[in-house]
Amino acid sequence: MNFGLTDEQQMIVDTVRSFVENEIYPHEDAVERSGTVPPDIAEQIKQKTLDLGFYACNFPQEVGGAGLSHLEFALVERELGRGCMALNHFFGRPQNILMACEGDQKERYLLPAVRGEKMDALAMTEPGAGSDVRGMSCAAERKGGDWVLNGTKHFISGADHADFVIVFVATGVDDTPRGPKKRIITFLVDRGTPGFTIRDGYKSVSHRGYKNMILEFDDCRLSNDQVLGAVDGGFAVMNEWLYATRITVATMSVGRARRCFDYALNYASEREQFGQKIGKYQGVSF
Ligand SMILES: Cc1cc2nc3c(=O)[nH]c(=O)nc-3n(C[C@H](O)[C@H](O)[C@H](O)COP(=O)(O)OP(=O)(O)OC[C@H]3O[C@@H](n4cnc5c(N)ncnc54)[C@H](O)[C@@H]3O)c2cc1C
């Protein structure tokens, strides 16, 4: 069995690697120093990704994406993993959960996200609900035909740049074989909706320029038009998204590890001690 890449897959790897080297690496020092991505650089990366045909490459062609397979998209993420996370954010990969958009949600959210006109973020995690996402306490209640949201989300990547956020909240409790679990609904919430605040999150030890944000919902009123997927079908929608994300987070980490390895290898082949390259010493060569 041949596990090698096809010519087309290799071309994808080469294209994205060269993009990262030419369009991301040159800005890394500035982001590291300032802790922010200058808006003109963000726009430039986004435009060049669009020009390259790689913006929203994780979306099918029928909605305007590049229609990459899971494997091809994992290869893209692996190459992007070599570069700074804050800058790579603008090599847009909207959440593919947006494929669950129906009716006019497609024109309001899905298509603008694929075209790079609107940016999204996705909010599951809460201060009291991380791995145990169904333990969430952020809740939506039915009031006068609308939904009213209350609660807090944290660690939300990209919410500082997002035009809208895909938010998972609880509407009640189900009895499951593993005990009571929250029933979940998904909403599309526009930045600026009354009762919805986005504020700075915590300082990360690394990932300068990348921000995790805190979202607060205080009697935030939403109509049925803002529900993504089936009412109370949020857990199924969330799981579908999570499976894909586990792979892409892993491949991105491989890209990051490869870049670290390249640095270490170069250093070991240049640095001399006791009259020879340190890479020649057995321990370092291991
Ligand atoms: C860089 C970054 C970006 C993120 N972006 C987003 C985002 O955009 N949107 C979003 O919603 N969330 C985001 N998150 C949050 C992320 O989903 C959570 O960090 C994750 O779900 C883990 O939750 P926690 O940090 O509260 O850890 P906890 O759940 O408190 O886990 C702490 C430790 O306990 C272990 N643990 C927990 N449960 C078990 C168990 N059953 N068995 C064994 N060990 C267990 C965990 O493995 C971990 O080592 C992001 C996090 C990071 C680091």
PDBQT file of the ligand as one rigid body, heavy atoms in Angstrom, charges set to zero:
ROOT
HETATM    1  C1  LIG A 301      -5.256  27.662  22.181  1.00  0.00    +0.000 C 
HETATM    2  C2  LIG A 301      -6.674  27.352  22.598  1.00  0.00    +0.000 A 
HETATM    3  C3  LIG A 301      -7.731  27.782  21.829  1.00  0.00    +0.000 A 
HETATM    4  C4  LIG A 301      -9.048  27.487  22.206  1.00  0.00    +0.000 A 
HETATM    5  N1  LIG A 301     -10.076  27.949  21.423  1.00  0.00    +0.000 NA
HETATM    6  C5  LIG A 301     -11.351  27.672  21.787  1.00  0.00    +0.000 A 
HETATM    7  C6  LIG A 301     -12.448  28.161  20.995  1.00  0.00    +0.000 A 
HETATM    8  O1  LIG A 301     -12.246  28.841  19.970  1.00  0.00    +0.000 OA
HETATM    9  N2  LIG A 301     -13.701  27.877  21.393  1.00  0.00    +0.000 N 
HETATM   10  C7  LIG A 301     -13.967  27.137  22.522  1.00  0.00    +0.000 A 
HETATM   11  O2  LIG A 301     -15.129  26.920  22.819  1.00  0.00    +0.000 OA
HETATM   12  N3  LIG A 301     -12.954  26.669  23.299  1.00  0.00    +0.000 NA
HETATM   13  C8  LIG A 301     -11.659  26.916  22.962  1.00  0.00    +0.000 A 
HETATM   14  N4  LIG A 301     -10.618  26.462  23.738  1.00  0.00    +0.000 N 
HETATM   15  C9  LIG A 301     -10.919  25.759  24.974  1.00  0.00    +0.000 C 
HETATM   16  C10 LIG A 301     -10.719  24.267  24.885  1.00  0.00    +0.000 C 
HETATM   17  O3  LIG A 301     -11.747  23.662  24.162  1.00  0.00    +0.000 OA
HETATM   18  C11 LIG A 301     -10.629  23.771  26.336  1.00  0.00    +0.000 C 
HETATM   19  O4  LIG A 301      -9.405  24.228  26.853  1.00  0.00    +0.000 OA
HETATM   20  C12 LIG A 301     -10.719  22.279  26.431  1.00  0.00    +0.000 C 
HETATM   21  O5  LIG A 301     -12.029  21.858  26.165  1.00  0.00    +0.000 OA
HETATM   22  C13 LIG A 301     -10.293  21.771  27.803  1.00  0.00    +0.000 C 
HETATM   23  O6  LIG A 301     -10.999  22.404  28.823  1.00  0.00    +0.000 OA
HETATM   24  P1  LIG A 301     -10.236  23.057  30.078  1.00  0.00    +0.000 P 
HETATM   25  O7  LIG A 301      -9.129  23.914  29.568  1.00  0.00    +0.000 OA
HETATM   26  O8  LIG A 301     -11.282  23.695  30.938  1.00  0.00    +0.000 OA
HETATM   27  O9  LIG A 301      -9.551  21.833  30.821  1.00  0.00    +0.000 OA
HETATM   28  P2  LIG A 301     -10.228  20.765  31.813  1.00  0.00    +0.000 P 
HETATM   29  O10 LIG A 301     -11.418  20.162  31.155  1.00  0.00    +0.000 OA
HETATM   30  O11 LIG A 301     -10.404  21.390  33.146  1.00  0.00    +0.000 OA
HETATM   31  O12 LIG A 301      -9.086  19.694  31.859  1.00  0.00    +0.000 OA
HETATM   32  C14 LIG A 301      -7.943  19.845  32.712  1.00  0.00    +0.000 C 
HETATM   33  C15 LIG A 301      -7.151  18.559  32.667  1.00  0.00    +0.000 C 
HETATM   34  O13 LIG A 301      -7.951  17.463  33.140  1.00  0.00    +0.000 OA
HETATM   35  C16 LIG A 301      -7.984  16.416  32.177  1.00  0.00    +0.000 C 
HETATM   36  N5  LIG A 301      -9.301  15.757  32.145  1.00  0.00    +0.000 N 
HETATM   37  C17 LIG A 301     -10.522  16.351  32.056  1.00  0.00    +0.000 A 
HETATM   38  N6  LIG A 301     -11.480  15.417  32.019  1.00  0.00    +0.000 NA
HETATM   39  C18 LIG A 301     -10.862  14.214  32.065  1.00  0.00    +0.000 A 
HETATM   40  C19 LIG A 301     -11.329  12.865  32.035  1.00  0.00    +0.000 A 
HETATM   41  N7  LIG A 301     -12.617  12.557  31.932  1.00  0.00    +0.000 N 
HETATM   42  N8  LIG A 301     -10.393  11.876  32.085  1.00  0.00    +0.000 NA
HETATM   43  C20 LIG A 301      -9.090  12.175  32.173  1.00  0.00    +0.000 A 
HETATM   44  N9  LIG A 301      -8.589  13.420  32.190  1.00  0.00    +0.000 NA
HETATM   45  C21 LIG A 301      -9.464  14.432  32.134  1.00  0.00    +0.000 A 
HETATM   46  C22 LIG A 301      -7.709  17.111  30.836  1.00  0.00    +0.000 C 
HETATM   47  O14 LIG A 301      -7.157  16.239  29.874  1.00  0.00    +0.000 OA
HETATM   48  C23 LIG A 301      -6.696  18.182  31.253  1.00  0.00    +0.000 C 
HETATM   49  O15 LIG A 301      -5.395  17.635  31.335  1.00  0.00    +0.000 OA
HETATM   50  C24 LIG A 301      -9.305  26.742  23.389  1.00  0.00    +0.000 A 
HETATM   51  C25 LIG A 301      -8.235  26.304  24.169  1.00  0.00    +0.000 A 
HETATM   52  C26 LIG A 301      -6.922  26.601  23.783  1.00  0.00    +0.000 A 
HETATM   53  C27 LIG A 301      -5.804  26.102  24.644  1.00  0.00    +0.000 C 
ENDROOT
TORSDOF 0
